[in-house]
Amino acid sequence: MVERALFMRARCVRPMAAREILLLSNDPIYADSLRRFLEQETDVHVLIETQVGKAIDIINWTEFDAIICDHSPEMDGLALVSSMRDNHFTTPFIIILDTQQGEGMVAKALFAGATYTVRRSSGQENRAVLAMVESAWNHRELLDRSLDTAKVQKRILDGSPDLILALDGQFRVRYVNEQALDYFGLETAAVLGRPAIGRIFPPVGSDGKDMLVKLSGWMDRKTTHATVPVLRKGQMTSLSAATSTWAEDGAKGMIVFLTVPSSPCGVGEGHCALDKIKEAIVTLDHDGKFTFFNSEAERLTGLSRQDVRGKHLGEAFDLQQIGEVEQGRLQAAATGSMIAKEIEIVEDGSSEWFDMRFYPHSEGVNIIFYPITRRKSIDEKLRSSEEMYRSVVEQTAEGVIMVDESFVIEFANRQLAEIVGIPVDVLIGKKMLDFIPSDDHPMFLKAFEDNRERPVGTTGYTYVRPDGKRRHLDINLSPRRYADGRFHGAIAMVSDDTDLAAANERIRYQAQALLNISAGLAVVDPQGRISFWNQRAEKLFGYSPEDVEGKTVTDILTPAPDPRYQEPIRKAIMEEGFFEMELWQTRKDGSRFLSFLQLAKVEDDNGNFLGTVTVINDITANRELQEQLKQANHKLKLMAAVTRHDIANQLQVMAASLSLARSATSIEESRAMIAKAENSLRNVNVLQEFSKDYLNIGMEEPVWNGAEKMFRSSIKNLDTKNIKVSCGVRDLEIFTDTMIEKVFYNLVDNSLRHGGKVSEISLSYHDDGDDVIMVYEDDGTGIPRDMKEAILDERSARHGMKLVKEILAINGLSIRETGTYNKGVRFEIKVPRDRYRIAPASI
């Protein structure tokens, strides 16, 4: 809870003149109520602490004017006050008890060393606590005055052999000298702040009288001389007693002098009782000259009593701070009151801090030096730590707000005020929900409840400032807890992410656009690793973003990295910033497509290379369309040229035949010419059919076709009744369009027209590595060697054979003639691996 204490001290800063009260309680509502009451009613600063362990640490380095403890099992006030009294702390200690705690608890509290006890019963306990605190302060001041009277000071300074006790109105020991401690065999911690009865005086005297009654009688008289029973090391004995009482402002006390008959005087040098006291004590007369100098003062200053006795303060010490000491002496003498000053003594390069107490009396002033160097060091570290913490909180770019269980704002830094547009002093003490629209209250209340169990984490919220500006806030909520784990509020870190949210929205919009564009998109870092892969790229290649994560571009995009290939691309990108190319790509499933790649260099504002962006388009269909258009144009040109030439020839033959028929001298001659003209007309019709078939090449989508079925279907209209037809391709299927029937038709038609006496035709196939070769043969005349290539090219007069080559080429197949002249034709048709398959039924 250090942070909480620091904030509360920073928030409750009071003038240095205010008294300091430490309030210990694990009930935050009651503690805060009591704090507010005390600070409103009197000039005090109340520091609240919830942990006993932390309270002990604070007490060790901070001097408080009073300590108030709200006693509970978790906040054990009895153990704490007992520990304090054991360690010589005399601070007034008020214990607040619950109504269920009986008189026995009151007695235990007082015996442990409590100054007063108060019950939380009447509803007026706050005012009772205030009255007890003020009474304790009055009592302590009057006791100090009594201890400073000339008689007491003279006895102390003379090294009185008497045993000296100072008791308050409840007979608790407020002072005991070393002679008394030695005589009774007690430690200071065992008696200081605790009842004298049971420790120094027996509860019942040897005469059977109640000692409390006897002491009460003495308290009512100004002076008393009597014999009194005492407890010495567990044994009861009697001593002569002289008492002096005082009463002022409702408080009273008593000084008790016990005389030991056999006690030595002990007034010689070094034998004064004050020589045994650990603090340095000196006495100055009204002129500022030394009249007493104890052993600790000798050790502290390095001067002997003989060196300083009778000398003025300024003559004995050559210190820069002598003026402050002299000022304290004069002020105490003038006011007649104890004066406290914290003074740093610097000598020979070393520094020591002292809390100097100036006690005036009739013969001068006593000065007691309490060393506080360690406490000052701790104070300085705490101050530095607090300043550093506050500096961190105030200088952080985030807003910080702390609320209690009721949503009341306990702290807000300057950044939060700037974010929400409300001054800090307006926020403090108000409920956070007062600044939030009521429609949003359920959301915050739920987050607050969830926060009781665990930190909620970051929540986005759109806040409208008083000036109407809308801001997007990120709120990170964490619970605040007491030492026992109980929830008592929340702390939130608030950041204004309005500009970032807008930028993120733009980025999300752009990212969404990149994800959904019709082209594939790959972003590649300087090391060649793919850092972004959109949905279209996934669809094109079949690889998901997870598949390509951490992969290099060459792992996915073909070709594989080849310095001879990659270097020109890299050089073009780095120098020109842009590069385009067409490239066949292989998908995850092994299929291929033709891509058009556009690569662009990406740089930051300083020109540093950040990577490349690659836009990928599948242009397979476009390229196929281009090829189809190219082929169509080629076919149209070829068809136009061939058809025009051939039809022109046939028309010339027809015209010449008809002319000769008109001039023929006989009917037979005329009929022969007319028959020749009719034959030319039939050839024109053949050319027209050829043109039609030629234009249909490549117009159909390829499908899987059975080779035997296509072959037999193609020749059913040809006259092959006198020819033996063999087909050995029953299990072979080829991926082509149906125009493949024209291939088989024209091959057979070519055999019938030009093969001479053909008696046998066959179609078979065999493997050729990864490919298949379909073989068409006949036993006719064959083709001369010098015509084997010409028969299939554009110059061929056999139109059907030209059509064969074009149809096969469109379907990815090729043909050549390898037969022997006068033995028959042999056409070999090469079918690539991806264009054929063996029918499953035959495998």
C-alpha positions in Angstrom: 0.0 0.0 0.0 3.0 2.3 -0.3 1.5 3.9 -3.4 -1.7 4.6 -1.6 0.1 6.2 1.3 2.1 8.4 -1.1 -1.0 9.6 -2.8 -2.8 10.3 0.4 0.1 12.3 1.7 0.4 14.2 -1.5 -3.4 14.9 -1.4 -3.5 15.9 2.2 -0.6 18.3 2.4 -0.9 20.6 5.4 1.3 23.5 6.7 4.3 22.4 8.7 2.7 23.8 11.8 -0.1 21.2 11.7 0.2 18.3 14.1 0.7 14.9 12.6 -1.6 12.0 13.5 -1.3 8.4 12.3 -4.6 6.6 11.9 -4.5 2.8 11.7 -7.6 1.1 10.5 -8.7 -1.6 7.9 -12.1 0.0 7.7 -11.6 2.6 4.9 -15.0 4.2 5.2 -14.7 4.8 9.0 -11.1 5.8 8.7 -11.8 8.4 6.0 -14.8 9.7 8.0 -12.7 10.1 11.2 -9.9 11.7 9.1 -12.2 14.3 7.6 -13.7 15.1 11.1 -10.3 15.6 12.8 -8.9 17.7 9.9 -12.0 19.9 9.9 -12.2 20.4 13.7 -8.5 21.1 14.4 -5.2 21.9 12.7 -4.0 18.4 12.1 -2.8 16.2 9.2 -4.1 12.6 9.4 -2.2 9.9 7.6 -4.2 6.6 7.1 -2.4 3.3 7.1 -4.0 -0.2 6.7 -1.1 -2.5 7.5 0.5 -3.0 10.9 3.9 -3.9 9.4 3.9 -0.7 7.3 2.7 1.3 10.2 5.7 0.2 12.3 8.1 1.2 9.5 6.4 4.7 9.3 6.6 5.2 13.0 10.3 4.4 13.0 11.1 7.2 10.6 8.3 9.7 11.3 7.5 11.4 14.6 3.8 11.7 15.2 2.0 13.8 17.8 -0.6 11.0 18.3 -1.5 7.6 17.1 -5.1 6.4 16.8 -5.7 2.6 16.3 -9.1 1.2 15.3 -8.5 -2.1 17.0 -9.4 -5.4 15.3 -7.9 -8.9 14.9 -6.2 -7.7 11.7 -5.1 -4.4 13.2 -3.9 -5.4 16.7 -3.5 -2.1 18.6 -2.5 -3.8 21.8 0.4 -5.6 20.3 1.5 -2.4 18.5 1.4 -0.1 21.5 3.2 -2.7 23.6 5.9 -3.0 21.0 6.2 0.8 20.9 6.5 1.1 24.7 9.1 -1.6 24.6 11.1 0.6 22.2 10.9 3.8 24.3 8.1 5.5 22.3 6.0 7.8 24.4 3.7 9.0 21.7 0.0 9.3 22.9 -1.8 6.2 21.7 -5.6 6.1 21.6 -7.2 2.7 21.0 -10.8 2.5 19.5 -12.6 -0.6 20.8 -15.7 -2.3 19.4 -18.8 -2.4 21.6 -18.5 -6.2 21.9 -15.1 -5.8 23.6 -15.7 -5.7 27.4 -14.0 -4.0 30.3 -11.3 -6.6 30.3 -10.1 -5.4 26.9 -10.1 -1.9 28.3 -7.8 -3.0 31.1 -5.6 -4.9 28.8 -5.2 -1.9 26.5 -4.3 0.5 29.3 -1.9 -2.1 30.8 -0.2 -2.5 27.4 0.5 1.2 27.4 -2.5 2.9 25.7 -3.1 6.5 26.7 -6.9 6.3 26.3 -9.6 3.9 25.0 -12.7 4.9 23.1 -15.7 2.8 22.2 -17.5 2.8 18.9 -21.0 2.8 20.3 -22.7 6.1 20.8 -22.1 7.5 17.3 -20.1 10.3 19.0 -16.8 8.5 19.0 -15.2 10.9 16.6 -15.7 13.8 19.0 -14.6 11.6 21.9 -11.4 10.7 20.0 -10.7 14.4 19.4 -11.2 15.1 23.1 -8.8 12.3 24.1 -6.2 13.4 21.6 -6.3 17.0 22.9 -6.3 15.8 26.5 -3.2 13.7 25.8 -1.5 16.7 24.2 -2.3 19.0 27.2 -1.2 16.3 29.6 2.1 15.8 27.9 2.8 19.5 27.7 2.1 20.0 31.4 4.2 17.0 32.2 7.1 18.5 30.2 6.7 21.7 32.1 6.7 19.9 35.4 9.9 18.0 34.4 11.4 21.4 33.5 10.8 23.0 36.9 13.9 24.3 38.6 13.7 21.8 41.5 13.6 18.8 39.2 16.2 20.2 36.8 18.5 21.0 39.8 18.2 17.5 41.2 18.9 15.9 37.8 21.8 18.1 37.0 23.3 17.7 40.5 23.2 13.9 40.0 20.5 13.3 42.6 20.7 10.0 44.4 16.9 9.9 44.5 14.8 7.6 42.4 12.7 9.9 40.2 9.4 9.0 38.6 6.9 11.2 36.6 3.4 9.8 36.5 0.4 11.1 34.6 -3.2 11.3 35.8 -3.7 7.5 35.2 -0.5 6.7 37.1 1.3 5.7 33.9 5.1 6.2 34.0 6.1 9.1 31.8 9.6 9.4 33.1 12.0 7.3 35.1 15.6 8.0 35.8 18.5 5.6 35.5 18.9 5.4 39.3 15.4 4.1 39.6 15.8 1.6 36.8 18.9 0.2 38.4 17.3 0.0 41.8 14.1 -1.7 40.6 16.0 -4.0 38.1 13.8 -2.8 35.2 14.3 -1.9 31.6 13.0 1.4 30.3 10.7 -0.4 27.9 9.1 -2.4 30.7 7.8 0.7 32.5 7.7 3.7 30.2 4.1 4.5 29.2 2.7 1.7 31.4 0.9 1.7 34.7 3.3 2.1 37.7 1.1 -0.1 39.8 2.2 -3.7 39.4 5.7 -2.7 38.2 7.1 -0.2 40.7 4.3 -0.1 43.3 2.5 -3.3 44.5 -1.3 -3.4 44.0 -1.7 -3.8 47.8 0.7 -2.5 50.4 2.0 -4.4 53.5 -0.7 -2.7 55.5 -3.3 -4.2 53.3 -4.3 -0.9 51.7 -5.1 -0.6 48.0 -2.1 1.2 46.4 -4.4 2.8 43.8 -6.3 4.5 46.6 -3.1 5.7 48.3 -1.7 7.2 45.1 -5.1 8.8 44.2 -4.9 10.5 47.7 -1.5 11.8 46.9 -2.6 13.1 43.5 -5.3 15.2 45.3 -2.6 16.9 47.5 0.0 19.4 46.2 2.8 17.7 48.2 3.1 14.5 50.2 5.9 13.0 52.4 5.3 9.4 53.4 6.7 5.9 53.4 5.6 3.9 50.4 5.8 0.2 49.6 7.7 -0.6 46.3 8.6 -3.7 44.3 12.3 -4.2 44.0 13.2 -7.1 41.7 10.1 -8.9 42.7 10.4 -8.3 46.4 8.4 -5.7 48.3 10.2 -3.1 50.4 9.6 0.4 51.6 11.1 3.8 50.7 10.7 7.4 51.7 8.6 9.3 49.2 8.1 12.9 48.4 5.6 14.0 45.7 4.8 17.1 43.9 1.6 17.3 41.9 0.3 19.7 39.2 -2.9 20.3 37.4 -3.7 22.5 34.4 -6.4 22.6 31.7 -8.1 19.5 33.1 -4.9 17.4 33.0 -2.8 16.4 36.1 0.3 14.6 37.0 2.7 13.8 39.8 6.5 13.8 40.4 7.6 11.1 42.9 11.0 11.2 44.6 12.0 8.0 46.3 15.0 8.2 48.7 17.3 5.2 49.1 19.0 5.6 52.5 22.2 3.8 51.5 22.4 5.3 48.0 25.8 7.1 47.5 25.7 10.7 46.5 27.4 10.3 43.1 27.9 13.9 42.4 31.5 13.6 41.3 32.7 14.0 37.7 31.5 11.2 35.5 29.2 9.9 38.2 26.1 12.0 37.5 23.1 9.9 36.7 22.8 11.8 33.4 26.1 10.3 32.3 24.3 7.1 31.7 21.7 8.7 29.4 22.4 8.0 25.7 21.5 11.5 24.5 23.9 14.4 24.8 22.6 16.9 27.5 24.1 20.4 28.2 22.9 23.2 30.4 23.4 26.9 29.7 22.7 29.7 32.2 20.9 32.9 31.3 24.0 34.3 29.8 24.5 31.4 27.5 27.4 29.9 29.5 27.8 26.2 30.1 27.0 24.9 33.6 26.6 21.2 32.8 28.1 18.9 30.1 27.4 15.1 30.2 29.6 12.3 29.0 27.6 11.8 25.7 28.1 15.5 25.0 31.8 15.1 25.5 31.9 12.2 23.1 29.8 14.0 20.5 31.8 17.2 20.5 35.3 15.9 21.4 35.5 18.5 24.2 35.8 17.8 27.9 33.7 19.4 30.6 36.7 21.4 31.8 37.1 22.8 28.2 33.5 24.3 28.2 32.6 25.0 31.8 32.0 28.6 32.3 32.4 29.4 28.6 29.9 31.0 26.4 28.3 28.9 23.7 30.0 30.9 20.9 33.4 30.6 22.6 33.3 26.8 23.0 32.1 26.0 19.5 33.3 27.2 16.1 30.2 26.0 14.2 28.3 27.6 11.3 25.0 26.6 13.0 25.9 28.3 16.4 23.4 31.1 15.5 20.5 28.6 15.2 21.4 27.0 18.6 21.6 30.4 20.2 18.3 31.4 18.7 16.7 28.3 20.1 18.0 29.1 23.6 16.8 32.7 23.5 13.4 31.7 22.2 12.9 29.0 24.9 14.0 31.5 27.6 11.7 34.2 26.3 8.6 32.0 25.9 9.0 29.8 28.8 8.1 26.9 26.6 10.0 24.0 25.1 11.4 24.8 21.7 12.3 22.0 19.2 14.7 22.6 16.3 16.1 20.3 13.7 19.7 21.4 13.2 22.5 20.0 10.9 25.9 20.2 12.6 28.7 20.2 10.0 32.3 19.9 11.3 35.5 18.6 9.6 33.5 17.7 6.5 31.1 15.4 8.3 27.4 16.1 8.9 25.1 15.1 11.7 21.4 16.0 12.1 19.9 16.5 15.6 16.5 17.2 17.0 17.4 19.7 19.7 15.0 20.3 22.5 15.4 23.5 24.5 13.8 23.2 28.0 13.8 26.6 29.9 14.0 26.6 33.8 14.7 29.1 36.5 18.4 28.9 36.1 18.7 28.8 32.3 18.1 26.3 29.6 18.7 22.5 29.2 19.4 21.3 25.7 19.0 17.6 24.8 20.4 16.4 21.5 18.4 13.6 19.8 20.4 12.2 16.8 18.1 12.0 13.7 20.6 11.6 10.9 19.2 8.2 10.0 15.6 9.4 10.1 16.5 12.5 8.0 18.2 10.1 5.5 15.1 8.0 5.4 12.9 11.1 5.1 15.0 12.3 2.2 14.8 9.0 0.4 11.1 8.9 1.0 10.7 12.4 -0.3 12.9 11.6 -3.4 10.9 8.4 -3.9 7.6 10.3 -3.6 8.8 13.1 -5.9 10.0 10.5 -8.4 6.8 8.6 -8.2 4.7 11.7 -8.6 6.9 12.9 -11.4 6.4 9.6 -13.2 2.7 9.7 -12.7 2.4 13.4 -13.7 4.7 13.1 -16.7 3.4 9.9 -18.1 1.6 10.3 -21.4 -1.4 8.4 -20.0 -4.1 9.6 -17.7 -4.2 8.1 -14.2 -7.3 8.0 -12.1 -8.0 6.3 -8.8 -11.5 5.7 -7.4 -12.8 4.2 -4.2 -15.5 1.5 -3.9 -18.2 4.1 -4.4 -16.7 5.5 -7.7 -15.5 8.6 -5.8 -12.4 10.0 -7.5 -9.4 10.1 -5.0 -6.7 11.0 -7.5 -6.4 12.2 -11.1 -3.2 13.4 -12.8 -2.9 16.4 -15.2 -2.9 14.2 -18.3 -6.3 12.7 -17.4 -7.7 16.2 -16.9 -6.4 17.2 -20.4 -7.9 14.1 -22.0 -11.4 14.4 -20.5 -11.4 18.3 -20.6 -12.1 18.7 -16.9 -9.8 20.3 -14.3 -8.2 18.1 -11.6 -9.8 20.1 -8.7 -13.2 19.5 -10.3 -12.7 15.8 -10.6 -11.3 15.1 -7.1 -14.1 14.1 -4.6 -16.7 13.7 -7.3 -18.2 10.4 -8.5 -16.7 9.2 -11.8 -20.2 8.3 -13.1 -21.1 12.0 -12.7 -19.0 12.7 -15.8 -20.4 9.7 -17.9 -23.7 9.6 -19.7 -26.3 7.5 -17.8 -26.7 5.1 -20.7 -23.1 4.0 -20.3 -23.4 3.5 -16.5 -24.2 -0.3 -16.8 -21.1 -0.9 -18.9 -18.9 0.8 -16.3 -20.6 -0.8 -13.4 -20.1 -4.3 -14.9 -16.5 -3.6 -15.6 -16.1 -2.4 -12.0 -17.7 -5.5 -10.7 -15.6 -7.8 -12.9 -12.5 -5.8 -11.7 -13.2 -7.0 -8.1 -12.0 -10.5 -9.2 -9.2 -9.7 -11.7 -7.9 -6.9 -13.9 -10.3 -6.2 -16.6 -7.7 -5.3 -19.2 -8.1 -2.7 -21.9 -11.6 -1.5 -22.9 -12.4 0.9 -25.7 -14.8 3.7 -25.0 -16.0 6.7 -27.0 -16.1 9.7 -24.6 -17.8 13.1 -25.4 -15.9 15.9 -23.6 -17.7 19.0 -22.2 -16.6 20.9 -25.3 -18.4 18.4 -27.5 -15.3 16.8 -28.9 -15.6 13.0 -29.3 -12.5 11.1 -28.2 -11.7 7.4 -28.4 -10.3 6.2 -25.1 -8.5 3.0 -24.1 -9.2 2.3 -20.4 -7.0 -0.3 -18.5 -8.7 -1.1 -15.2 -6.9 -2.8 -12.2 -8.2 -3.5 -8.7 -7.0 -1.8 -5.5 -6.9 -4.0 -2.5 -6.1 -3.9 1.3 -3.4 -6.0 2.8 -5.9 -8.7 3.5 -7.0 -8.8 -0.1 -10.3 -7.0 0.3 -11.3 -4.9 -2.7 -11.5 -1.1 -2.1 -11.5 0.6 -5.5 -9.8 0.7 -8.8 -6.9 2.4 -10.6 -7.3 3.1 -14.3 -4.8 4.1 -17.0 -6.5 6.1 -19.7 -5.0 6.8 -23.1 -6.5 9.0 -25.9 -6.3 6.8 -29.0 -8.6 9.0 -31.2 -6.0 9.7 -33.8 -4.6 6.1 -33.6 -8.1 4.7 -33.9 -8.8 6.8 -37.0 -5.5 5.7 -38.5 -6.3 2.1 -37.6 -9.7 2.4 -39.3 -8.0 3.7 -42.4 -5.5 0.8 -42.3 -8.3 -1.7 -41.7 -10.2 -0.3 -44.7 -7.1 -0.4 -46.9 -6.2 -3.9 -45.6 -9.8 -5.1 -46.4 -9.5 -3.6 -49.8 -6.1 -5.4 -50.4 -7.6 -8.7 -49.1 -10.5 -8.5 -51.5 -9.0 -7.1 -54.7 -9.3 -9.3 -57.7 -5.6 -9.7 -58.1 -3.3 -11.8 -55.9 -1.1 -9.7 -53.6 2.1 -10.7 -51.9 4.2 -8.4 -49.7 7.9 -9.5 -49.4 10.4 -8.2 -46.8 14.0 -7.3 -47.6 15.0 -10.9 -46.8 12.6 -12.2 -49.4 10.1 -13.6 -46.8 6.4 -13.3 -47.5 4.8 -11.0 -44.9 1.3 -10.6 -46.5 -0.7 -12.9 -48.7 -4.3 -11.9 -49.6 -7.3 -14.1 -50.3 -7.0 -13.9 -54.1 -3.4 -15.1 -53.9 -4.6 -18.0 -51.7 -7.2 -18.9 -54.4 -4.7 -18.6 -57.2 -2.0 -20.8 -55.6 -4.0 -22.9 -53.2 -1.7 -21.9 -50.3 -3.2 -20.3 -47.2 -1.5 -17.4 -45.4 -0.4 -19.9 -42.7 1.2 -22.1 -45.5 3.3 -19.2 -46.8 4.2 -17.7 -43.4 8.0 -17.5 -43.0 8.5 -18.9 -46.6 10.6 -17.0 -49.1 9.0 -15.8 -52.3 10.9 -18.3 -54.4 9.5 -21.2 -52.2 6.1 -20.3 -53.6 6.5 -18.3 -56.8 8.3 -20.1 -59.6 11.0 -20.2 -60.9 13.2 -21.4 -58.1 16.0 -18.9 -57.1 18.6 -18.8 -59.9 21.1 -16.0 -59.8 21.2 -15.8 -63.5 17.4 -15.3 -63.6 16.8 -13.4 -60.3 19.6 -10.8 -60.7 18.1 -8.9 -63.6 14.8 -8.8 -61.8 16.4 -7.5 -58.5 18.5 -5.0 -60.4 15.4 -3.6 -62.3 13.4 -3.3 -59.1 16.2 -1.5 -57.2 17.1 0.8 -60.0 13.7 1.4 -61.7 11.4 0.6 -58.8 9.2 -1.5 -61.0 9.3 -4.7 -63.0 6.7 -6.7 -65.1 6.9 -10.2 -66.4 4.8 -13.2 -67.5 5.6 -16.4 -65.8 4.1 -19.9 -65.6 3.2 -20.8 -62.0 2.6 -24.1 -60.3 -0.3 -24.4 -57.8 -0.2 -26.4 -54.6 -2.1 -29.3 -56.4 0.4 -29.3 -59.2 -1.7 -27.6 -61.9 -0.3 -24.7 -63.8 -1.4 -21.3 -64.8 0.1 -18.4 -66.7 0.7 -15.3 -64.4 1.4 -11.7 -65.1 3.6 -10.3 -62.3 4.0 -6.6 -61.4 6.7 -6.0 -58.8 7.1 -2.6 -57.1 9.7 -1.4 -54.6 8.6 -0.1 -51.2 10.6 2.5 -49.2 10.1 4.5 -46.0 10.2 8.2 -45.8 14.0 8.2 -45.6 14.4 6.0 -48.7 15.2 2.8 -46.8 14.3 -0.3 -48.7 11.4 -2.1 -46.9 10.6 -4.8 -49.5 8.5 -5.4 -52.5 4.8 -5.6 -53.4 3.9 -8.2 -56.0 0.6 -8.1 -57.9 -0.3 -11.4 -59.5 -2.9 -11.9 -62.2 -4.0 -15.2 -63.8 -3.8 -14.5 -67.5 -4.2 -18.1 -68.7 -7.7 -17.4 -70.1 -6.5 -14.2 -71.7 -3.6 -15.9 -73.3 -5.8 -18.7 -74.5 -8.2 -16.2 -76.0 -5.3 -14.4 -77.6 -4.1 -17.7 -79.1 -7.6 -18.5 -80.3 -7.9 -15.1 -82.0 -4.5 -15.5 -83.5 -5.4 -19.0 -84.8 -8.7 -17.7 -86.0 -7.0 -14.9 -87.9 -4.5 -17.3 -89.3 -7.2 -19.8 -90.3 -9.2 -17.1 -91.9 -6.3 -15.8 -93.9 -5.3 -19.4 -94.9 -8.8 -20.4 -95.7 -9.4 -17.3 -97.8 -6.1 -17.7 -99.7 -6.6 -21.5 -100.3 -10.3 -21.3 -101.0 -10.0 -18.4 -103.4 -7.2 -20.1 -105.3 -8.8 -23.5 -105.4 -12.3 -22.2 -106.3 -10.8 -20.0 -109.0 -9.1 -23.0 -110.4 -12.3 -25.1 -110.3 -14.2 -22.2 -111.9 -11.7 -22.0 -114.7 -11.9 -25.7 -115.3 -15.7 -25.5 -115.2 -15.7 -22.5 -117.7 -13.3 -24.3 -120.0 -15.3 -27.5 -119.9 -18.6 -25.8 -120.7 -16.9 -23.8 -123.5 -15.6 -27.1 -124.9 -19.0 -28.7 -124.5 -20.6 -26.0 -126.6 -18.1 -26.4 -129.4 -18.0 -30.2 -129.2 -18.7 -32.0 -132.5 -20.4 -35.0 -130.9 -22.7 -35.7 -128.0 -20.2 -38.0 -126.3 -17.6 -35.3 -126.4 -20.1 -32.7 -125.1 -21.2 -35.0 -122.2 -17.6 -35.6 -121.2 -17.0 -31.9 -120.9 -20.2 -31.4 -119.0 -19.2 -34.2 -116.6 -15.9 -32.5 -116.1 -17.7 -29.2 -115.3 -20.0 -31.0 -112.8 -16.9 -32.5 -111.1 -15.5 -29.0 -110.7 -18.8 -27.9 -109.2 -18.6 -30.8 -106.7 -15.1 -29.7 -105.8 -16.3 -26.2 -105.0 -18.9 -27.8 -102.6 -16.0 -29.8 -101.0 -14.1 -26.5 -100.5 -17.1 -24.9 -98.8 -17.4 -27.9 -96.4 -13.7 -27.6 -95.7 -14.0 -23.9 -94.9 -16.8 -24.6 -92.5 -14.9 -27.3 -90.6 -11.8 -25.2 -90.6 -13.5 -22.3 -88.9 -14.8 -24.7 -86.2 -11.4 -25.7 -85.1 -10.7 -24.8 -81.4 -14.2 -23.5 -80.8 -15.2 -26.3 -78.4 -14.0 -27.0 -74.9 -11.9 -30.2 -74.7 -13.3 -33.3 -73.0 -12.2 -36.8 -72.4 -13.1 -38.9 -75.5 -12.6 -42.6 -76.2 -10.2 -43.0 -79.1 -11.9 -46.1 -80.6 -15.4 -44.6 -80.3 -14.3 -41.4 -82.1 -12.5 -43.4 -84.8 -15.4 -45.6 -85.6 -17.9 -42.7 -85.5 -15.8 -40.7 -88.0 -15.7 -43.4 -90.7 -19.3 -44.6 -90.6 -20.2 -42.5 -93.7 -17.2 -43.7 -95.8 -17.3 -46.6 -98.1 -15.1 -49.1 -96.3 -17.0 -52.3 -97.0 -14.2 -53.8 -99.1 -11.5 -52.8 -96.6 -10.4 -54.5 -93.4 -10.5 -52.0 -90.5 -8.6 -52.8 -87.3 -8.8 -50.6 -84.1 -6.4 -51.3 -81.2 -7.2 -48.3 -79.1 -10.2 -49.5 -77.1 -8.8 -48.5 -73.7 -7.3 -45.2 -74.7 -9.0 -41.9 -73.9 -7.7 -38.5 -75.2 -8.5 -35.0 -73.9 -9.6 -33.1 -77.1 -12.6 -31.5 -78.7 -14.9 -33.5 -80.9 -13.2 -32.1 -84.1 -10.8 -35.0 -83.6 -13.3 -37.1 -85.5 -12.4 -35.0 -88.6 -8.8 -36.1 -88.2 -9.8 -39.8 -88.4 -12.3 -39.0 -91.2 -9.7 -37.2 -93.3 -7.0 -39.9 -92.7 -9.3 -42.6 -93.9 -10.7 -40.4 -96.7 -7.1 -39.8 -97.9 -6.4 -43.5 -98.0 -9.6 -44.1 -100.1 -8.9 -41.2 -102.5 -5.1 -41.5 -102.9 -4.0 -44.8 -101.6 -4.7 -46.9 -104.7 -5.7 -50.4 -104.0 -6.1 -50.2 -100.2 -7.4 -53.4 -98.6 -6.5 -52.8 -94.9 -6.6 -49.9 -92.5 -5.6 -49.9 -88.8 -5.4 -47.6 -85.7 -3.2 -48.6 -82.7 -1.0 -47.0 -80.0 2.1 -47.5 -78.0 4.0 -45.8 -75.2 6.8 -43.3 -75.9 8.2 -42.4 -72.5 5.6 -40.2 -70.8 3.7 -39.8 -74.1 1.6 -42.0 -76.3 1.9 -42.5 -80.0 -1.3 -43.3 -82.0 -0.4 -44.9 -85.3 -2.7 -44.8 -88.4 -1.6 -47.2 -91.3 -2.9 -48.5 -94.6 -1.4 -50.9 -97.2 -1.9 -48.6 -100.2 0.6 -46.7 -102.3 2.0 -44.6 -99.6 3.6 -41.1 -99.9 6.9 -40.4 -101.6 9.8 -39.3 -99.4 9.8 -35.7 -100.8 6.1 -35.2 -100.1 6.0 -36.4 -96.5 6.1 -32.9 -95.0 4.5 -31.0 -97.8 1.3 -33.1 -97.6 0.6 -31.7 -94.1 1.6 -28.0 -94.7 -0.3 -25.0 -96.0 0.8 -25.7 -99.6 -0.7 -29.1 -99.7 -3.4 -29.7 -102.3 -5.0 -32.2 -100.0 -7.2 -29.9 -98.0 -8.3 -32.7 -95.6 -4.7 -33.3 -94.6 -4.1 -29.6 -93.8 -7.2 -29.8 -91.7 -5.8 -32.8 -89.8 -2.7 -30.9 -88.8 -4.6 -27.8 -87.7 -7.1 -29.8 -85.5 -4.3 -31.8 -83.8 -2.3 -28.6 -83.1 -5.3 -26.9 -81.5 -5.6 -29.8 -79.2 -2.0 -30.0 -78.2 -1.2 -33.0 -80.4 1.2 -33.3 -83.4 1.5 -35.6 -86.5 4.1 -36.8 -88.9 4.3 -39.4 -91.7 6.8 -42.2 -91.4 5.6 -44.8 -93.9 7.4 -46.4 -96.8 6.5 -45.5 -100.3 4.7 -48.3 -102.2 4.0 -50.1 -98.9 1.4 -47.7 -97.4 1.1 -44.7 -95.2 2.0 -44.5 -91.5 0.9 -41.4 -89.7 2.2 -41.1 -86.1 0.1 -38.9 -83.8 1.9 -37.8 -80.6 -0.3 -37.4 -77.5 1.4 -35.6 -74.5 1.1 -37.0 -71.0 -1.6 -34.6 -69.8 -3.8 -35.3 -72.8 -4.4 -39.0 -72.5 -5.4 -41.6 -69.9 -6.1 -45.3 -69.8 -9.7 -46.1 -69.2 -10.2 -47.5 -65.6 -12.1 -50.5 -66.8 -9.0 -51.7 -68.6 -6.4 -51.1 -65.9 
